[in-house]
Each structure stands twice: as structure tokens, then as C-alpha cells.
């Protein structure tokens, strides 16, 4: 069974993108290259992965991703820089 992760990437415009994956390095490379990356990065570039956490399975990762996406920017920044 694969290990799932929830992650946040800082974009070139200082915004934060949240997603899930089973391979953090591969996913960052995909976002940076524009191949198999999110539409979010078509108008901006993925700069750096700034946060990740493990999840037990895809379902838990998706639930946590949704919760993070609902957070204010202030709460997201607090999560990144505790």
C-alpha cells in the first residue's frame, strides 16, 4: 500500500497551492515542469515545497487537503512556520 502525503507548494506569486500525492519529489518536479502539473501553475511557477504531512490513505489525505484549502492564509502560514 502506498504512503500518501498532503503538501503545500509556494508559487512564484507567493500564493500557496495544496495537493496530495504518493511521491513528493516527483510531484514537485511535475508542477515545476508543467507536465502533469496542476492548471494552477499555468499562470505562475512552482517554486518550493514548503509543507508536507503523511496520511494513512488516500481518503484521509483528501480530507486533510480539503481542510487545509479552507484555512485562511494566516492559518496556512502558521502551519508552515510553527
BALO-527136 format. One record per residue: residue in one letter; y, x, z of N, C-alpha, C, O in turn. Coordinates in nm, 2 decimals, always signed. Each point is the difference from the previous one (the first is absolute). Layout:
N
res; n.py; n.px; n.pz; ca.py; ca.px; ca.pz; c.py; c.px; c.pz; o.py; o.px; o.pz
a; Y; X; Z; Y; X; Z; Y; X; Z; Y; X; Z;
...
This chain:
82
res; n.py; n.px; n.pz; ca.py; ca.px; ca.pz; c.py; c.px; c.pz; o.py; o.px; o.pz
x; -0.12; +0.08; +0.00; +0.12; -0.08; +0.00; +0.12; +0.09; +0.00; +0.01; +0.10; +0.07;
x; +0.09; -0.14; -0.15; +0.13; +0.08; -0.01; +0.09; -0.02; +0.12; +0.00; -0.11; +0.05;
x; +0.07; +0.21; -0.02; +0.11; -0.01; +0.10; +0.12; -0.05; -0.07; +0.04; +0.06; -0.10;
x; +0.03; -0.16; +0.16; +0.12; -0.05; -0.06; +0.12; +0.05; +0.08; -0.01; +0.02; +0.12;
x; +0.12; -0.01; -0.19; +0.13; +0.05; +0.06; +0.11; -0.10; -0.04; +0.00; -0.05; -0.11;
x; +0.10; +0.04; +0.20; +0.13; -0.06; -0.03; +0.10; +0.11; -0.01; -0.01; +0.09; +0.09;
x; +0.09; -0.09; -0.19; +0.10; +0.12; -0.01; +0.14; -0.05; -0.04; +0.02; -0.11; -0.05;
x; +0.07; +0.20; +0.08; +0.14; -0.03; -0.05; +0.05; +0.13; -0.07; -0.03; +0.11; +0.04;
x; +0.09; -0.14; -0.15; +0.06; +0.11; -0.08; +0.15; -0.02; -0.01; +0.05; -0.11; -0.02;
x; +0.02; +0.23; +0.04; +0.15; -0.01; -0.02; +0.03; +0.02; -0.14; -0.05; +0.10; -0.07;
x; +0.13; -0.18; +0.01; +0.04; +0.01; -0.14; +0.13; +0.08; -0.01; +0.07; +0.02; +0.09;
x; -0.04; +0.01; -0.22; +0.12; +0.08; -0.03; +0.13; -0.07; +0.05; +0.10; +0.07; +0.02;
x; -0.10; -0.20; -0.01; +0.12; -0.07; +0.04; +0.00; -0.03; +0.15; +0.07; -0.08; +0.06;
x; -0.16; +0.15; +0.01; -0.02; -0.01; +0.15; -0.07; -0.13; +0.05; -0.01; -0.02; +0.12;
x; -0.03; -0.06; -0.21; -0.07; -0.12; +0.03; -0.15; +0.04; +0.04; -0.04; +0.11; -0.02;
x; -0.03; -0.21; +0.09; -0.13; +0.03; +0.04; -0.10; -0.10; -0.07; +0.03; -0.12; +0.00;
x; -0.14; +0.18; -0.05; -0.10; -0.08; -0.07; -0.12; +0.00; +0.09; -0.04; +0.11; +0.05;
x; -0.03; -0.22; -0.03; -0.12; -0.01; +0.08; -0.11; -0.05; -0.08; +0.01; -0.09; -0.08;
x; -0.13; +0.15; +0.10; -0.12; -0.03; -0.08; -0.13; +0.03; +0.08; +0.01; +0.05; +0.11;
x; -0.12; -0.07; -0.17; -0.13; +0.03; +0.06; -0.08; +0.08; -0.11; +0.02; -0.01; -0.12;
x; -0.11; +0.10; +0.17; -0.09; +0.08; -0.08; -0.11; +0.05; +0.07; -0.01; -0.01; +0.13;
x; -0.09; +0.07; -0.20; -0.11; +0.07; +0.06; +0.02; +0.15; -0.01; -0.07; +0.08; +0.06;
x; +0.17; -0.03; -0.13; +0.03; +0.14; -0.03; +0.15; +0.02; +0.00; +0.06; -0.03; -0.10;
x; -0.01; +0.08; +0.21; +0.15; +0.02; +0.01; +0.06; +0.10; -0.11; +0.10; -0.03; -0.06;
x; -0.16; +0.14; +0.05; +0.05; +0.10; -0.10; -0.01; -0.05; -0.14; +0.10; +0.01; -0.07;
x; -0.21; -0.07; +0.03; -0.01; -0.06; -0.14; +0.11; -0.10; -0.02; +0.06; -0.01; -0.10;
x; -0.04; -0.08; +0.20; +0.09; -0.11; -0.02; +0.14; +0.05; -0.01; +0.08; -0.05; -0.08;
x; -0.04; +0.15; +0.16; +0.14; +0.06; -0.02; +0.02; +0.06; -0.13; +0.10; -0.02; -0.07;
x; -0.21; +0.09; +0.02; +0.01; +0.06; -0.13; +0.01; -0.10; -0.11; +0.08; +0.01; -0.10;
x; -0.15; -0.12; +0.11; +0.01; -0.11; -0.10; +0.14; -0.06; +0.00; +0.06; -0.03; -0.10;
x; +0.00; +0.01; +0.22; +0.14; -0.06; +0.01; +0.10; +0.10; -0.06; +0.09; -0.04; -0.08;
x; -0.11; +0.17; +0.10; +0.09; +0.10; -0.05; -0.01; +0.02; -0.15; +0.10; +0.03; -0.06;
x; -0.22; -0.04; +0.01; -0.02; +0.02; -0.14; +0.04; -0.12; -0.09; +0.02; +0.01; -0.12;
x; -0.02; -0.13; +0.19; +0.03; -0.12; -0.08; -0.13; -0.06; -0.06; +0.01; -0.11; -0.06;
x; -0.12; +0.17; +0.07; -0.13; -0.05; -0.05; -0.07; -0.07; +0.11; -0.03; +0.06; +0.11;
x; +0.00; -0.18; -0.12; -0.07; -0.08; +0.10; +0.08; -0.02; +0.13; -0.05; -0.04; +0.10;
x; +0.18; +0.07; -0.11; +0.09; -0.02; +0.11; +0.05; -0.14; +0.00; -0.03; -0.08; -0.09;
x; +0.11; +0.05; +0.19; +0.05; -0.14; +0.02; +0.13; -0.01; -0.09; +0.07; +0.09; -0.03;
x; -0.05; -0.22; -0.01; +0.12; -0.03; -0.08; +0.13; +0.04; +0.08; +0.10; +0.03; -0.06;
x; -0.11; -0.03; +0.19; +0.11; +0.04; +0.08; +0.06; +0.13; -0.04; +0.12; +0.02; +0.01;
x; -0.20; +0.07; -0.05; +0.05; +0.14; -0.03; +0.04; +0.02; -0.15; +0.01; +0.11; -0.04;
x; +0.01; -0.22; -0.03; +0.04; +0.01; -0.14; +0.15; +0.03; +0.00; +0.05; +0.07; -0.10;
x; +0.03; -0.12; +0.19; +0.14; +0.03; +0.01; +0.04; +0.11; +0.09; +0.12; +0.03; +0.02;
x; -0.21; +0.02; +0.05; +0.02; +0.11; +0.10; -0.12; +0.08; +0.01; -0.11; -0.03; -0.06;
x; +0.11; +0.15; +0.12; -0.12; +0.08; +0.01; -0.05; +0.01; +0.14; +0.08; -0.01; +0.10;
x; -0.21; +0.03; -0.09; -0.06; +0.02; +0.13; +0.02; +0.14; +0.05; -0.03; +0.10; -0.07;
x; +0.09; -0.08; +0.18; +0.04; +0.14; +0.05; -0.10; +0.05; +0.09; -0.06; +0.11; -0.02;
x; +0.02; -0.18; +0.13; -0.08; +0.06; +0.11; -0.07; -0.11; +0.07; +0.06; -0.11; +0.03;
x; -0.18; +0.13; +0.01; -0.08; -0.09; +0.09; +0.06; +0.03; +0.14; -0.02; +0.11; +0.05;
x; +0.07; -0.21; +0.01; +0.06; +0.02; +0.13; -0.07; -0.07; +0.12; +0.03; +0.03; +0.12;
x; -0.14; -0.11; -0.15; -0.07; -0.06; +0.10; -0.14; -0.04; -0.05; -0.01; -0.04; -0.11;
x; -0.09; +0.05; +0.20; -0.13; -0.06; -0.04; -0.07; -0.03; +0.13; +0.02; +0.06; +0.11;
x; -0.11; -0.16; -0.11; -0.08; -0.04; +0.11; -0.14; -0.05; -0.06; +0.00; -0.06; -0.10;
x; -0.10; +0.09; +0.18; -0.14; -0.05; -0.04; -0.02; -0.14; +0.03; +0.06; -0.06; +0.09;
x; -0.14; -0.01; -0.17; -0.04; -0.13; +0.02; -0.15; -0.01; -0.01; -0.06; +0.08; -0.07;
x; -0.01; -0.17; +0.14; -0.14; -0.01; +0.00; -0.06; -0.04; -0.13; -0.11; +0.04; -0.04;
x; +0.18; -0.12; -0.03; -0.05; -0.05; -0.13; +0.12; -0.05; -0.09; +0.12; +0.00; +0.05;
x; -0.15; -0.04; -0.17; +0.11; -0.05; -0.09; +0.08; -0.12; +0.06; +0.12; +0.00; -0.02;
x; -0.19; -0.09; +0.08; +0.06; -0.12; +0.05; +0.10; +0.04; +0.11; +0.12; -0.05; +0.00;
x; -0.16; +0.14; +0.09; +0.10; +0.04; +0.11; +0.11; +0.08; -0.06; +0.12; -0.02; +0.05;
x; -0.14; +0.10; -0.15; +0.10; +0.07; -0.07; +0.10; -0.09; -0.06; +0.12; +0.02; +0.01;
x; -0.17; -0.12; -0.08; +0.09; -0.10; -0.06; +0.09; -0.08; +0.10; +0.11; -0.03; -0.03;
x; -0.18; -0.01; +0.14; +0.08; -0.07; +0.10; +0.11; +0.09; +0.06; +0.11; -0.05; +0.02;
x; -0.14; +0.17; +0.01; +0.10; +0.10; +0.06; +0.11; +0.02; -0.11; +0.11; +0.01; +0.04;
x; -0.15; +0.01; -0.16; +0.10; +0.02; -0.11; +0.10; -0.11; +0.00; +0.12; +0.02; -0.01;
x; -0.17; -0.15; +0.01; +0.09; -0.11; +0.00; +0.09; -0.01; +0.12; +0.11; -0.03; -0.01;
x; -0.17; +0.07; +0.13; +0.09; +0.01; +0.12; +0.11; +0.10; -0.01; +0.11; -0.02; +0.04;
x; -0.14; +0.14; -0.09; +0.10; +0.10; -0.02; +0.10; -0.04; -0.10; +0.12; +0.02; +0.02;
x; -0.16; -0.08; -0.13; +0.10; -0.05; -0.10; +0.09; -0.10; +0.05; +0.12; -0.01; -0.05;
x; -0.16; -0.07; +0.16; +0.09; -0.10; +0.06; +0.10; +0.07; +0.10; +0.10; -0.07; +0.04;
x; -0.12; +0.19; +0.00; +0.08; +0.07; +0.09; +0.14; +0.03; -0.06; +0.01; +0.01; -0.12;
x; +0.09; -0.01; +0.21; +0.13; +0.05; -0.05; +0.00; +0.15; -0.03; -0.09; +0.07; +0.05;
x; +0.18; -0.03; -0.12; +0.01; +0.15; -0.03; +0.01; +0.08; +0.13; -0.06; +0.10; +0.01;
x; +0.13; -0.15; +0.09; +0.02; +0.07; +0.13; -0.14; +0.02; +0.06; -0.03; +0.10; +0.05;
x; -0.05; -0.21; -0.05; -0.13; +0.01; +0.07; -0.09; +0.09; -0.08; -0.08; +0.07; +0.06;
x; +0.09; -0.07; -0.20; -0.08; +0.09; -0.08; +0.03; +0.15; +0.03; -0.08; +0.08; +0.01;
x; +0.21; -0.06; +0.00; +0.05; +0.14; +0.03; -0.05; +0.04; +0.14; -0.04; +0.12; +0.02;
x; +0.04; -0.21; +0.08; -0.05; +0.03; +0.13; -0.15; +0.03; +0.00; -0.05; +0.09; +0.07;
x; -0.02; -0.15; -0.16; -0.15; +0.02; -0.02; -0.02; +0.14; -0.06; -0.09; +0.07; +0.05;
x; +0.17; -0.03; -0.14; -0.01; +0.13; -0.06; +0.04; +0.11; +0.09; -0.07; +0.11; +0.00;
x; +0.18; -0.13; +0.08; +0.05; +0.11; +0.08; +0.00; -0.05; +0.15; +0.10; -0.04; +0.05;
x; -0.22; +0.04; +0.01; -0.01; -0.05; +0.14; +0.07; +0.08; +0.10; +0.00; -0.03; +0.12;
